[in-house]
Amino acid sequence: LQEDMDSPRSGRRAEVTQKGSELGPLVASAEDLSCNVSALDDSQKERLLTDKEKGL
């Protein structure tokens, strides 16, 4: 009985680790993209402000 109980658990653990490894990079990349986009937006806003100030 113990072997039967352990075998499916190990299989489930393997599936979970595989899913985690697959989702991990995707989530990280999504977070990085959002951070990069926000940073670009901030820099663009600053440039627009400086341009407006120069124009004024």
C-alpha positions as CSV (number, residue, x, y, z in Angstrom):
1,L,0.0,0.0,0.0
2,Q,2.8,2.4,0.8
3,E,4.5,1.9,-2.6
4,D,1.1,2.5,-4.3
5,M,0.6,5.7,-2.4
6,D,4.2,6.9,-2.9
7,S,4.3,6.3,-6.7
8,P,1.4,8.6,-7.6
9,R,2.6,11.3,-5.3
10,S,6.1,11.3,-6.9
11,G,4.4,11.5,-10.3
12,R,2.2,14.4,-9.2
13,R,5.3,16.2,-7.7
14,A,7.1,15.8,-11.0
15,E,4.1,17.3,-12.9
16,V,3.9,20.2,-10.4
17,T,7.6,20.9,-10.8
18,Q,7.3,20.8,-14.6
19,K,4.3,23.2,-14.6
20,G,6.2,25.5,-12.2
21,S,9.3,25.6,-14.4
22,E,7.1,26.3,-17.4
23,L,5.1,29.0,-15.7
24,G,8.0,30.5,-13.8
25,P,9.9,32.1,-16.8
26,L,6.6,33.2,-18.4
27,V,5.5,35.0,-15.3
28,A,9.0,36.6,-14.8
29,S,9.1,37.7,-18.4
30,A,5.6,39.3,-18.0
31,E,6.7,41.1,-14.9
32,D,9.9,42.3,-16.6
33,L,7.9,43.5,-19.6
34,S,5.5,45.4,-17.4
35,C,8.4,47.0,-15.5
36,N,10.2,47.9,-18.7
37,V,7.0,49.4,-20.2
38,S,6.4,51.5,-17.1
39,A,10.0,52.7,-17.2
40,L,9.7,53.6,-20.8
41,D,6.5,55.5,-20.1
42,D,8.2,57.4,-17.4
43,S,11.2,58.3,-19.5
44,Q,8.9,59.3,-22.4
45,K,6.8,61.5,-20.0
46,E,10.0,63.2,-18.7
47,R,11.1,63.8,-22.3
48,L,7.7,65.3,-23.2
49,L,7.9,67.5,-20.1
50,T,11.4,68.7,-21.0
51,D,10.3,69.4,-24.6
52,K,7.3,71.4,-23.4
53,E,9.5,73.3,-21.0
54,K,12.0,74.1,-23.7
55,G,9.1,75.1,-26.0
56,L,7.7,77.4,-23.4
